[in-house]
Amino acid sequence: MKRNIVITGGAGFIGSHVVRLFVNRYPEYNIINLDKLTYAGNLANLKDVEDEPNYKFVKMDICDFEAFYQLMQDEKIDGIIHLAAESHVDRSIKDPFTFAKTNVMGTLSLLQAAKLYWESLPEKYEGKRFYHISTDEVYGALKMNHPEGIEPPFKTVASSEGHKAYGDEFFYETTKYNPHSPYSAAKASSDHFVRAYHDTYGMPTIVTNCSNNYGPYQFPEKLIPLFINNIRHRKPLPVYGKGENVRDWLYVEDHARAIDVIFHEVPQQFYLN
């Protein structure tokens, strides 16, 4: 089955892995990598697929509604995988307006363009999909009431075999939103708009909220590459707070494979962590 899919933020860290996977796995698809190429976007991440016949790069700001609406029509887009976002918490504290514009208004621009185009077609929303990738930071932070770590067997459900638990709870799809930074507040707002477009207009949507990613092509401001680079250059390591924070990590290629499965197999209006 031929599909025409836009992947926003495709020159970024996670996006480039998703683009590569889709280009290589689905030669019958047309994959359009849409990216503004801000400081975190790098087309060198995709040198290995840039000449593939089913790949196209379009430089565009997701906030440019008219341009994206025209792209939807020109390329007959039937699927959107939305990864483009401002994502660094420290930057959001210094410049919350940019995060609100890109993460909220940019997402709204994509949603409205998709709505207008898909509703103009005879089949309407049939066979269409808007997949919004978000963050677990919209939920806030879990309480660490076992800083020493609980060894197996656990008396808490907040762990898995072979790993220590540090609290009594997980984040679930039903967890109340509780953002604490301009970044997470902007992502929470974009999640709500995606949900609203499903509930109001019947748009087939999916939202996933993932934990921290790591792996190849990650921008060096992020924790793991920052620590590695600082260690290599004998610079101090910036430990936040008291150094007691616990983070969950997801390897970026595992995340890309999960996005593939979710895009193709999960029913519409689904919310996954």
Secondary structure, DSSP 8 states (H G I E B T S, - for coil): ---EEEEETTTSHHHHHHHHHHHHH-TTSEEEEEE---TT--GGGGTTTTT-TTEEEEE--TT-HHHHHHHHHHHT--EEEE------HHHHHH-HHHHIIIIIIHHHHHHHHHHHHHHTSTTTTTT-EEEEEEEGGGG-------TT-B-SS-SSSSS-TTS-B-SS----TTS-----SHHHHHHHHHHHHHHHHHHHH---EEEEEE-EEESTT--TTSHHHHHHHHHHTT------TTS-----EEEHHHHHHHHHHHHHHS-SSEEE-
